[in-house]
Amino acid sequence: MDGGFAMTKNQAIKWAGSAAKLASTLGITEGAVSQWGRNPPLLQQYRLNALSNGQLKVTEKQKTRQASA
């Protein structure tokens, strides 16, 4: 509908331009980004969703997992 995509670490890095730029944007280290699995941590997904004006979407699978925990 709005051209966004489900958020993966690779998509977040692509959006930022590099892992270093992504880390800088979030105020974290590049090492922290490298430790993410396939998807960024949920808190970082919400931050990136806001920073990207909705281009990066919070991954539904993670939202469901968090809601059921």
C-alpha positions in Angstrom: 0.0 0.0 0.0 2.7 2.5 1.0 5.8 0.9 -0.6 7.3 -0.2 2.7 8.8 -3.6 3.4 9.2 -5.9 6.3 12.3 -5.0 8.3 15.4 -7.2 8.2 18.9 -6.2 9.3 20.0 -6.1 5.6 17.1 -3.8 4.6 17.8 -1.5 7.6 21.5 -1.4 6.5 20.5 -0.7 2.9 18.2 2.1 4.0 20.9 3.7 6.1 23.6 3.2 3.5 26.0 1.1 5.6 26.1 -0.7 9.0 28.2 2.1 10.3 25.7 4.7 9.3 22.9 2.6 10.7 24.7 2.3 14.0 25.4 6.0 14.1 21.7 6.9 13.3 20.6 4.7 16.2 23.4 5.9 18.6 24.7 2.3 19.0 27.9 0.6 18.0 28.5 -1.1 14.7 29.3 -4.2 16.8 25.8 -4.1 18.2 24.3 -4.1 14.8 26.5 -7.0 13.8 25.1 -9.0 16.7 21.5 -8.7 15.5 20.0 -11.8 14.0 17.9 -11.7 10.8 15.7 -8.9 12.2 16.7 -5.9 14.4 15.5 -6.0 18.0 11.9 -4.8 18.3 12.8 -1.5 20.0 15.2 -0.7 17.2 12.6 -1.7 14.6 10.1 0.9 16.1 12.8 3.5 16.1 13.8 2.8 12.5 10.1 2.7 11.5 9.8 6.3 12.8 13.1 7.5 11.4 12.3 6.1 7.9 8.8 7.6 7.9 7.3 4.2 7.6 9.6 2.9 4.8 10.9 0.2 7.2 8.0 -1.9 8.7 8.1 -3.5 12.1 8.2 -7.3 11.4 4.8 -8.8 12.2 6.3 -12.1 13.4 8.2 -10.3 16.1 5.2 -8.2 17.1 3.2 -11.4 17.5 5.9 -13.2 19.5 6.3 -10.2 21.8 2.5 -9.9 22.3 2.3 -13.6 23.3 5.2 -13.5 25.7 
